[in-house]
Amino acid sequence: MDLNQIEKYHDLGLMPDWAYYQVNGKSPMENYIEQHRKILDWVRKQQSFDSNYIHVVSEVKIKK
């Protein structure tokens, strides 16, 4: 499989990240930086979603 096919399958979601980072031809440091950036992007996305989300909790005591 050549690098173009690897990139194509990964972009389409047909190749999992763990396999892609082993065969993509990049250095371990480049792969680490890319994974770290993806994780930070996901965290930032979650934080922006959570800032618009309100969680309401109601506590009720039941007498026996």
mmCIF file of the N, C-alpha and C atoms, coordinates in Angstrom:
data_MODEL
# 
_entry.id   MODEL 
# 
loop_
_atom_site.group_PDB 
_atom_site.id 
_atom_site.type_symbol 
_atom_site.label_atom_id 
_atom_site.label_alt_id 
_atom_site.label_comp_id 
_atom_site.label_asym_id 
_atom_site.label_entity_id 
_atom_site.label_seq_id 
_atom_site.pdbx_PDB_ins_code 
_atom_site.Cartn_x 
_atom_site.Cartn_y 
_atom_site.Cartn_z 
_atom_site.occupancy 
_atom_site.B_iso_or_equiv 
_atom_site.pdbx_formal_charge 
_atom_site.auth_seq_id 
_atom_site.auth_comp_id 
_atom_site.auth_asym_id 
_atom_site.auth_atom_id 
_atom_site.pdbx_PDB_model_num 
ATOM 1   N N  . MET A 1 1  ? 0.858   -1.166 0.000  1.00 0.00 ? 1  MET A N  1 
ATOM 2   C CA . MET A 1 1  ? 0.000   0.000  0.000  1.00 0.00 ? 1  MET A CA 1 
ATOM 3   C C  . MET A 1 1  ? 0.910   1.237  0.000  1.00 0.00 ? 1  MET A C  1 
ATOM 4   N N  . ASP A 1 2  ? 0.651   2.164  -0.915 1.00 0.00 ? 2  ASP A N  1 
ATOM 5   C CA . ASP A 1 2  ? 1.485   3.363  -0.950 1.00 0.00 ? 2  ASP A CA 1 
ATOM 6   C C  . ASP A 1 2  ? 0.923   4.439  -0.006 1.00 0.00 ? 2  ASP A C  1 
ATOM 7   N N  . LEU A 1 3  ? 1.676   5.508  0.192  1.00 0.00 ? 3  LEU A N  1 
ATOM 8   C CA . LEU A 1 3  ? 1.302   6.548  1.153  1.00 0.00 ? 3  LEU A CA 1 
ATOM 9   C C  . LEU A 1 3  ? 0.003   7.257  0.779  1.00 0.00 ? 3  LEU A C  1 
ATOM 10  N N  . ASN A 1 4  ? -0.259  7.415  -0.521 1.00 0.00 ? 4  ASN A N  1 
ATOM 11  C CA . ASN A 1 4  ? -1.509  8.050  -0.937 1.00 0.00 ? 4  ASN A CA 1 
ATOM 12  C C  . ASN A 1 4  ? -2.722  7.221  -0.528 1.00 0.00 ? 4  ASN A C  1 
ATOM 13  N N  . GLN A 1 5  ? -2.637  5.910  -0.683 1.00 0.00 ? 5  GLN A N  1 
ATOM 14  C CA . GLN A 1 5  ? -3.727  5.029  -0.279 1.00 0.00 ? 5  GLN A CA 1 
ATOM 15  C C  . GLN A 1 5  ? -3.913  5.056  1.240  1.00 0.00 ? 5  GLN A C  1 
ATOM 16  N N  . ILE A 1 6  ? -2.789  5.061  1.958  1.00 0.00 ? 6  ILE A N  1 
ATOM 17  C CA . ILE A 1 6  ? -2.857  5.106  3.425  1.00 0.00 ? 6  ILE A CA 1 
ATOM 18  C C  . ILE A 1 6  ? -3.574  6.375  3.872  1.00 0.00 ? 6  ILE A C  1 
ATOM 19  N N  . GLU A 1 7  ? -3.179  7.528  3.310  1.00 0.00 ? 7  GLU A N  1 
ATOM 20  C CA . GLU A 1 7  ? -3.816  8.802  3.664  1.00 0.00 ? 7  GLU A CA 1 
ATOM 21  C C  . GLU A 1 7  ? -5.308  8.779  3.310  1.00 0.00 ? 7  GLU A C  1 
ATOM 22  N N  . LYS A 1 8  ? -5.622  8.245  2.130  1.00 0.00 ? 8  LYS A N  1 
ATOM 23  C CA . LYS A 1 8  ? -7.016  8.191  1.681  1.00 0.00 ? 8  LYS A CA 1 
ATOM 24  C C  . LYS A 1 8  ? -7.865  7.348  2.628  1.00 0.00 ? 8  LYS A C  1 
ATOM 25  N N  . TYR A 1 9  ? -7.394  6.146  2.966  1.00 0.00 ? 9  TYR A N  1 
ATOM 26  C CA . TYR A 1 9  ? -8.155  5.273  3.857  1.00 0.00 ? 9  TYR A CA 1 
ATOM 27  C C  . TYR A 1 9  ? -8.312  5.882  5.245  1.00 0.00 ? 9  TYR A C  1 
ATOM 28  N N  . HIS A 1 10 ? -7.264  6.538  5.731  1.00 0.00 ? 10 HIS A N  1 
ATOM 29  C CA . HIS A 1 10 ? -7.356  7.159  7.053  1.00 0.00 ? 10 HIS A CA 1 
ATOM 30  C C  . HIS A 1 10 ? -8.328  8.336  7.037  1.00 0.00 ? 10 HIS A C  1 
ATOM 31  N N  . ASP A 1 11 ? -8.268  9.151  5.993  1.00 0.00 ? 11 ASP A N  1 
ATOM 32  C CA . ASP A 1 11 ? -9.181  10.292 5.885  1.00 0.00 ? 11 ASP A CA 1 
ATOM 33  C C  . ASP A 1 11 ? -10.637 9.858  5.772  1.00 0.00 ? 11 ASP A C  1 
ATOM 34  N N  . LEU A 1 12 ? -10.875 8.716  5.129  1.00 0.00 ? 12 LEU A N  1 
ATOM 35  C CA . LEU A 1 12 ? -12.229 8.189  4.990  1.00 0.00 ? 12 LEU A CA 1 
ATOM 36  C C  . LEU A 1 12 ? -12.706 7.444  6.241  1.00 0.00 ? 12 LEU A C  1 
ATOM 37  N N  . GLY A 1 13 ? -11.794 7.242  7.198  1.00 0.00 ? 13 GLY A N  1 
ATOM 38  C CA . GLY A 1 13 ? -12.159 6.518  8.413  1.00 0.00 ? 13 GLY A CA 1 
ATOM 39  C C  . GLY A 1 13 ? -12.083 5.017  8.276  1.00 0.00 ? 13 GLY A C  1 
ATOM 40  N N  . LEU A 1 14 ? -11.452 4.544  7.207  1.00 0.00 ? 14 LEU A N  1 
ATOM 41  C CA . LEU A 1 14 ? -11.342 3.104  6.975  1.00 0.00 ? 14 LEU A CA 1 
ATOM 42  C C  . LEU A 1 14 ? -10.096 2.493  7.601  1.00 0.00 ? 14 LEU A C  1 
ATOM 43  N N  . MET A 1 15 ? -9.185  3.346  8.096  1.00 0.00 ? 15 MET A N  1 
ATOM 44  C CA . MET A 1 15 ? -7.979  2.859  8.759  1.00 0.00 ? 15 MET A CA 1 
ATOM 45  C C  . MET A 1 15 ? -7.914  3.495  10.142 1.00 0.00 ? 15 MET A C  1 
ATOM 46  N N  . PRO A 1 16 ? -7.852  2.682  11.196 1.00 0.00 ? 16 PRO A N  1 
ATOM 47  C CA . PRO A 1 16 ? -7.809  3.248  12.550 1.00 0.00 ? 16 PRO A CA 1 
ATOM 48  C C  . PRO A 1 16 ? -6.501  4.010  12.796 1.00 0.00 ? 16 PRO A C  1 
ATOM 49  N N  . ASP A 1 17 ? -6.559  4.943  13.740 1.00 0.00 ? 17 ASP A N  1 
ATOM 50  C CA . ASP A 1 17 ? -5.388  5.768  14.042 1.00 0.00 ? 17 ASP A CA 1 
ATOM 51  C C  . ASP A 1 17 ? -4.177  4.936  14.447 1.00 0.00 ? 17 ASP A C  1 
ATOM 52  N N  . TRP A 1 18 ? -4.412  3.897  15.255 1.00 0.00 ? 18 TRP A N  1 
ATOM 53  C CA . TRP A 1 18 ? -3.263  3.122  15.740 1.00 0.00 ? 18 TRP A CA 1 
ATOM 54  C C  . TRP A 1 18 ? -2.490  2.485  14.586 1.00 0.00 ? 18 TRP A C  1 
ATOM 55  N N  . ALA A 1 19 ? -3.186  2.069  13.540 1.00 0.00 ? 19 ALA A N  1 
ATOM 56  C CA . ALA A 1 19 ? -2.518  1.475  12.383 1.00 0.00 ? 19 ALA A CA 1 
ATOM 57  C C  . ALA A 1 19 ? -1.894  2.564  11.512 1.00 0.00 ? 19 ALA A C  1 
ATOM 58  N N  . TYR A 1 20 ? -2.617  3.658  11.344 1.00 0.00 ? 20 TYR A N  1 
ATOM 59  C CA . TYR A 1 20 ? -2.131  4.753  10.505 1.00 0.00 ? 20 TYR A CA 1 
ATOM 60  C C  . TYR A 1 20 ? -0.798  5.298  11.008 1.00 0.00 ? 20 TYR A C  1 
ATOM 61  N N  . TYR A 1 21 ? -0.688  5.503  12.310 1.00 0.00 ? 21 TYR A N  1 
ATOM 62  C CA . TYR A 1 21 ? 0.538   6.087  12.853 1.00 0.00 ? 21 TYR A CA 1 
ATOM 63  C C  . TYR A 1 21 ? 1.722   5.136  12.787 1.00 0.00 ? 21 TYR A C  1 
ATOM 64  N N  . GLN A 1 22 ? 1.478   3.862  12.566 1.00 0.00 ? 22 GLN A N  1 
ATOM 65  C CA . GLN A 1 22 ? 2.583   2.915  12.415 1.00 0.00 ? 22 GLN A CA 1 
ATOM 66  C C  . GLN A 1 22 ? 3.108   2.868  10.988 1.00 0.00 ? 22 GLN A C  1 
ATOM 67  N N  . VAL A 1 23 ? 2.252   3.169  10.003 1.00 0.00 ? 23 VAL A N  1 
ATOM 68  C CA . VAL A 1 23 ? 2.654   2.965  8.609  1.00 0.00 ? 23 VAL A CA 1 
ATOM 69  C C  . VAL A 1 23 ? 2.636   4.233  7.755  1.00 0.00 ? 23 VAL A C  1 
ATOM 70  N N  . ASN A 1 24 ? 2.432   5.404  8.355  1.00 0.00 ? 24 ASN A N  1 
ATOM 71  C CA . ASN A 1 24 ? 2.288   6.603  7.542  1.00 0.00 ? 24 ASN A CA 1 
ATOM 72  C C  . ASN A 1 24 ? 3.606   7.211  7.068  1.00 0.00 ? 24 ASN A C  1 
ATOM 73  N N  . GLY A 1 25 ? 4.733   6.674  7.489  1.00 0.00 ? 25 GLY A N  1 
ATOM 74  C CA . GLY A 1 25 ? 6.020   7.140  6.997  1.00 0.00 ? 25 GLY A CA 1 
ATOM 75  C C  . GLY A 1 25 ? 6.550   8.386  7.693  1.00 0.00 ? 25 GLY A C  1 
ATOM 76  N N  . LYS A 1 26 ? 5.869   8.869  8.709  1.00 0.00 ? 26 LYS A N  1 
ATOM 77  C CA . LYS A 1 26 ? 6.325   10.046 9.449  1.00 0.00 ? 26 LYS A CA 1 
ATOM 78  C C  . LYS A 1 26 ? 7.128   9.596  10.661 1.00 0.00 ? 26 LYS A C  1 
ATOM 79  N N  . SER A 1 27 ? 7.924   10.527 11.187 1.00 0.00 ? 27 SER A N  1 
ATOM 80  C CA . SER A 1 27 ? 8.735   10.206 12.355 1.00 0.00 ? 27 SER A CA 1 
ATOM 81  C C  . SER A 1 27 ? 7.848   10.081 13.592 1.00 0.00 ? 27 SER A C  1 
ATOM 82  N N  . PRO A 1 28 ? 8.319   9.379  14.605 1.00 0.00 ? 28 PRO A N  1 
ATOM 83  C CA . PRO A 1 28 ? 7.533   9.268  15.836 1.00 0.00 ? 28 PRO A CA 1 
ATOM 84  C C  . PRO A 1 28 ? 7.179   10.628 16.443 1.00 0.00 ? 28 PRO A C  1 
ATOM 85  N N  . MET A 1 29 ? 8.089   11.593 16.351 1.00 0.00 ? 29 MET A N  1 
ATOM 86  C CA . MET A 1 29 ? 7.831   12.923 16.902 1.00 0.00 ? 29 MET A CA 1 
ATOM 87  C C  . MET A 1 29 ? 6.727   13.635 16.114 1.00 0.00 ? 29 MET A C  1 
ATOM 88  N N  . GLU A 1 30 ? 6.740   13.507 14.790 1.00 0.00 ? 30 GLU A N  1 
ATOM 89  C CA . GLU A 1 30 ? 5.676   14.106 13.974 1.00 0.00 ? 30 GLU A CA 1 
ATOM 90  C C  . GLU A 1 30 ? 4.320   13.478 14.314 1.00 0.00 ? 30 GLU A C  1 
ATOM 91  N N  . ASN A 1 31 ? 4.305   12.156 14.471 1.00 0.00 ? 31 ASN A N  1 
ATOM 92  C CA . ASN A 1 31 ? 3.065   11.463 14.826 1.00 0.00 ? 31 ASN A CA 1 
ATOM 93  C C  . ASN A 1 31 ? 2.573   11.897 16.201 1.00 0.00 ? 31 ASN A C  1 
ATOM 94  N N  . TYR A 1 32 ? 3.489   12.038 17.159 1.00 0.00 ? 32 TYR A N  1 
ATOM 95  C CA . TYR A 1 32 ? 3.113   12.472 18.508 1.00 0.00 ? 32 TYR A CA 1 
ATOM 96  C C  . TYR A 1 32 ? 2.501   13.870 18.474 1.00 0.00 ? 32 TYR A C  1 
ATOM 97  N N  . ILE A 1 33 ? 3.129   14.773 17.742 1.00 0.00 ? 33 ILE A N  1 
ATOM 98  C CA . ILE A 1 33 ? 2.624   16.151 17.657 1.00 0.00 ? 33 ILE A CA 1 
ATOM 99  C C  . ILE A 1 33 ? 1.240   16.164 17.018 1.00 0.00 ? 33 ILE A C  1 
ATOM 100 N N  . GLU A 1 34 ? 1.042   15.377 15.969 1.00 0.00 ? 34 GLU A N  1 
ATOM 101 C CA . GLU A 1 34 ? -0.262  15.319 15.309 1.00 0.00 ? 34 GLU A CA 1 
ATOM 102 C C  . GLU A 1 34 ? -1.335  14.751 16.231 1.00 0.00 ? 34 GLU A C  1 
ATOM 103 N N  . GLN A 1 35 ? -1.008  13.681 16.957 1.00 0.00 ? 35 GLN A N  1 
ATOM 104 C CA . GLN A 1 35 ? -1.966  13.096 17.897 1.00 0.00 ? 35 GLN A CA 1 
ATOM 105 C C  . GLN A 1 35 ? -2.304  14.093 19.007 1.00 0.00 ? 35 GLN A C  1 
ATOM 106 N N  . HIS A 1 36 ? -1.290  14.771 19.521 1.00 0.00 ? 36 HIS A N  1 
ATOM 107 C CA . HIS A 1 36 ? -1.495  15.752 20.588 1.00 0.00 ? 36 HIS A CA 1 
ATOM 108 C C  . HIS A 1 36 ? -2.401  16.889 20.101 1.00 0.00 ? 36 HIS A C  1 
ATOM 109 N N  . ARG A 1 37 ? -2.174  17.359 18.883 1.00 0.00 ? 37 ARG A N  1 
ATOM 110 C CA . ARG A 1 37 ? -2.996  18.427 18.317 1.00 0.00 ? 37 ARG A CA 1 
ATOM 111 C C  . ARG A 1 37 ? -4.451  17.970 18.159 1.00 0.00 ? 37 ARG A C  1 
ATOM 112 N N  . LYS A 1 38 ? -4.651  16.736 17.692 1.00 0.00 ? 38 LYS A N  1 
ATOM 113 C CA . LYS A 1 38 ? -6.008  16.200 17.540 1.00 0.00 ? 38 LYS A CA 1 
ATOM 114 C C  . LYS A 1 38 ? -6.731  16.127 18.879 1.00 0.00 ? 38 LYS A C  1 
ATOM 115 N N  . ILE A 1 39 ? -6.020  15.680 19.905 1.00 0.00 ? 39 ILE A N  1 
ATOM 116 C CA . ILE A 1 39 ? -6.618  15.572 21.236 1.00 0.00 ? 39 ILE A CA 1 
ATOM 117 C C  . ILE A 1 39 ? -6.983  16.957 21.766 1.00 0.00 ? 39 ILE A C  1 
ATOM 118 N N  . LEU A 1 40 ? -6.083  17.932 21.610 1.00 0.00 ? 40 LEU A N  1 
ATOM 119 C CA . LEU A 1 40 ? -6.371  19.290 22.074 1.00 0.00 ? 40 LEU A CA 1 
ATOM 120 C C  . LEU A 1 40 ? -7.552  19.899 21.330 1.00 0.00 ? 40 LEU A C  1 
ATOM 121 N N  . ASP A 1 41 ? -7.639  19.656 20.027 1.00 0.00 ? 41 ASP A N  1 
ATOM 122 C CA . ASP A 1 41 ? -8.780  20.151 19.253 1.00 0.00 ? 41 ASP A CA 1 
ATOM 123 C C  . ASP A 1 41 ? -10.076 19.547 19.772 1.00 0.00 ? 41 ASP A C  1 
ATOM 124 N N  . TRP A 1 42 ? -10.056 18.243 20.081 1.00 0.00 ? 42 TRP A N  1 
ATOM 125 C CA . TRP A 1 42 ? -11.248 17.582 20.596 1.00 0.00 ? 42 TRP A CA 1 
ATOM 126 C C  . TRP A 1 42 ? -11.649 18.159 21.962 1.00 0.00 ? 42 TRP A C  1 
ATOM 127 N N  . VAL A 1 43 ? -10.652 18.396 22.824 1.00 0.00 ? 43 VAL A N  1 
ATOM 128 C CA . VAL A 1 43 ? -10.934 18.953 24.152 1.00 0.00 ? 43 VAL A CA 1 
ATOM 129 C C  . VAL A 1 43 ? -11.519 20.352 24.022 1.00 0.00 ? 43 VAL A C  1 
ATOM 130 N N  . ARG A 1 44 ? -10.940 21.169 23.165 1.00 0.00 ? 44 ARG A N  1 
ATOM 131 C CA . ARG A 1 44 ? -11.458 22.530 22.968 1.00 0.00 ? 44 ARG A CA 1 
ATOM 132 C C  . ARG A 1 44 ? -12.893 22.492 22.439 1.00 0.00 ? 44 ARG A C  1 
ATOM 133 N N  . LYS A 1 45 ? -13.169 21.573 21.546 1.00 0.00 ? 45 LYS A N  1 
ATOM 134 C CA . LYS A 1 45 ? -14.519 21.431 21.011 1.00 0.00 ? 45 LYS A CA 1 
ATOM 135 C C  . LYS A 1 45 ? -15.496 21.040 22.117 1.00 0.00 ? 45 LYS A C  1 
ATOM 136 N N  . GLN A 1 46 ? -15.087 20.119 22.986 1.00 0.00 ? 46 GLN A N  1 
ATOM 137 C CA . GLN A 1 46 ? -15.938 19.702 24.098 1.00 0.00 ? 46 GLN A CA 1 
ATOM 138 C C  . GLN A 1 46 ? -16.183 20.854 25.071 1.00 0.00 ? 46 GLN A C  1 
ATOM 139 N N  . GLN A 1 47 ? -15.152 21.655 25.325 1.00 0.00 ? 47 GLN A N  1 
ATOM 140 C CA . GLN A 1 47 ? -15.295 22.774 26.250 1.00 0.00 ? 47 GLN A CA 1 
ATOM 141 C C  . GLN A 1 47 ? -16.237 23.823 25.690 1.00 0.00 ? 47 GLN A C  1 
ATOM 142 N N  . SER A 1 48 ? -16.156 24.081 24.392 1.00 0.00 ? 48 SER A N  1 
ATOM 143 C CA . SER A 1 48 ? -17.051 25.071 23.807 1.00 0.00 ? 48 SER A CA 1 
ATOM 144 C C  . SER A 1 48 ? -18.479 24.547 23.807 1.00 0.00 ? 48 SER A C  1 
ATOM 145 N N  . PHE A 1 49 ? -18.647 23.240 23.645 1.00 0.00 ? 49 PHE A N  1 
ATOM 146 C CA . PHE A 1 49 ? -19.984 22.650 23.717 1.00 0.00 ? 49 PHE A CA 1 
ATOM 147 C C  . PHE A 1 49 ? -20.515 22.743 25.146 1.00 0.00 ? 49 PHE A C  1 
ATOM 148 N N  . ASP A 1 50 ? -19.668 22.423 26.124 1.00 0.00 ? 50 ASP A N  1 
ATOM 149 C CA . ASP A 1 50 ? -20.100 22.414 27.519 1.00 0.00 ? 50 ASP A CA 1 
ATOM 150 C C  . ASP A 1 50 ? -20.436 23.806 28.031 1.00 0.00 ? 50 ASP A C  1 
ATOM 151 N N  . SER A 1 51 ? -19.824 24.844 27.473 1.00 0.00 ? 51 SER A N  1 
ATOM 152 C CA . SER A 1 51 ? -20.110 26.197 27.957 1.00 0.00 ? 51 SER A CA 1 
ATOM 153 C C  . SER A 1 51 ? -21.529 26.626 27.582 1.00 0.00 ? 51 SER A C  1 
ATOM 154 N N  . ASN A 1 52 ? -22.126 25.997 26.585 1.00 0.00 ? 52 ASN A N  1 
ATOM 155 C CA . ASN A 1 52 ? -23.489 26.304 26.181 1.00 0.00 ? 52 ASN A CA 1 
ATOM 156 C C  . ASN A 1 52 ? -24.492 25.318 26.765 1.00 0.00 ? 52 ASN A C  1 
ATOM 157 N N  . TYR A 1 53 ? -24.023 24.424 27.599 1.00 0.00 ? 53 TYR A N  1 
ATOM 158 C CA . TYR A 1 53 ? -24.855 23.355 28.137 1.00 0.00 ? 53 TYR A CA 1 
ATOM 159 C C  . TYR A 1 53 ? -25.109 23.617 29.613 1.00 0.00 ? 53 TYR A C  1 
ATOM 160 N N  . ILE A 1 54 ? -26.353 23.544 30.033 1.00 0.00 ? 54 ILE A N  1 
ATOM 161 C CA . ILE A 1 54 ? -26.713 23.742 31.428 1.00 0.00 ? 54 ILE A CA 1 
ATOM 162 C C  . ILE A 1 54 ? -27.206 22.409 31.981 1.00 0.00 ? 54 ILE A C  1 
ATOM 163 N N  . HIS A 1 55 ? -26.637 22.002 33.091 1.00 0.00 ? 55 HIS A N  1 
ATOM 164 C CA . HIS A 1 55 ? -27.011 20.743 33.728 1.00 0.00 ? 55 HIS A CA 1 
ATOM 165 C C  . HIS A 1 55 ? -27.771 21.067 35.009 1.00 0.00 ? 55 HIS A C  1 
ATOM 166 N N  . VAL A 1 56 ? -29.016 20.657 35.095 1.00 0.00 ? 56 VAL A N  1 
ATOM 167 C CA . VAL A 1 56 ? -29.859 20.941 36.254 1.00 0.00 ? 56 VAL A CA 1 
ATOM 168 C C  . VAL A 1 56 ? -30.058 19.651 37.028 1.00 0.00 ? 56 VAL A C  1 
ATOM 169 N N  . VAL A 1 57 ? -29.828 19.726 38.341 1.00 0.00 ? 57 VAL A N  1 
ATOM 170 C CA . VAL A 1 57 ? -30.007 18.570 39.206 1.00 0.00 ? 57 VAL A CA 1 
ATOM 171 C C  . VAL A 1 57 ? -31.053 18.924 40.247 1.00 0.00 ? 57 VAL A C  1 
ATOM 172 N N  . SER A 1 58 ? -32.005 18.055 40.428 1.00 0.00 ? 58 SER A N  1 
ATOM 173 C CA . SER A 1 58 ? -33.043 18.262 41.420 1.00 0.00 ? 58 SER A CA 1 
ATOM 174 C C  . SER A 1 58 ? -32.948 17.134 42.456 1.00 0.00 ? 58 SER A C  1 
ATOM 175 N N  . GLU A 1 59 ? -32.854 17.536 43.735 1.00 0.00 ? 59 GLU A N  1 
ATOM 176 C CA . GLU A 1 59 ? -32.758 16.534 44.796 1.00 0.00 ? 59 GLU A CA 1 
ATOM 177 C C  . GLU A 1 59 ? -34.051 16.557 45.589 1.00 0.00 ? 59 GLU A C  1 
ATOM 178 N N  . VAL A 1 60 ? -34.591 15.385 45.848 1.00 0.00 ? 60 VAL A N  1 
ATOM 179 C CA . VAL A 1 60 ? -35.864 15.256 46.555 1.00 0.00 ? 60 VAL A CA 1 
ATOM 180 C C  . VAL A 1 60 ? -35.680 14.303 47.713 1.00 0.00 ? 60 VAL A C  1 
ATOM 181 N N  . LYS A 1 61 ? -36.187 14.703 48.894 1.00 0.00 ? 61 LYS A N  1 
ATOM 182 C CA . LYS A 1 61 ? -36.146 13.799 50.041 1.00 0.00 ? 61 LYS A CA 1 
ATOM 183 C C  . LYS A 1 61 ? -37.503 13.113 50.157 1.00 0.00 ? 61 LYS A C  1 
ATOM 184 N N  . ILE A 1 62 ? -37.475 11.813 50.384 1.00 0.00 ? 62 ILE A N  1 
ATOM 185 C CA . ILE A 1 62 ? -38.698 11.042 50.507 1.00 0.00 ? 62 ILE A CA 1 
ATOM 186 C C  . ILE A 1 62 ? -38.830 10.593 51.954 1.00 0.00 ? 62 ILE A C  1 
ATOM 187 N N  . LYS A 1 63 ? -39.966 10.909 52.568 1.00 0.00 ? 63 LYS A N  1 
ATOM 188 C CA . LYS A 1 63 ? -40.210 10.489 53.942 1.00 0.00 ? 63 LYS A CA 1 
ATOM 189 C C  . LYS A 1 63 ? -40.762 9.069  53.948 1.00 0.00 ? 63 LYS A C  1 
ATOM 190 N N  . LYS A 1 64 ? -40.314 8.296  54.893 1.00 0.00 ? 64 LYS A N  1 
ATOM 191 C CA . LYS A 1 64 ? -40.787 6.907  55.003 1.00 0.00 ? 64 LYS A CA 1 
ATOM 192 C C  . LYS A 1 64 ? -41.800 6.784  56.113 1.00 0.00 ? 64 LYS A C  1 
# 
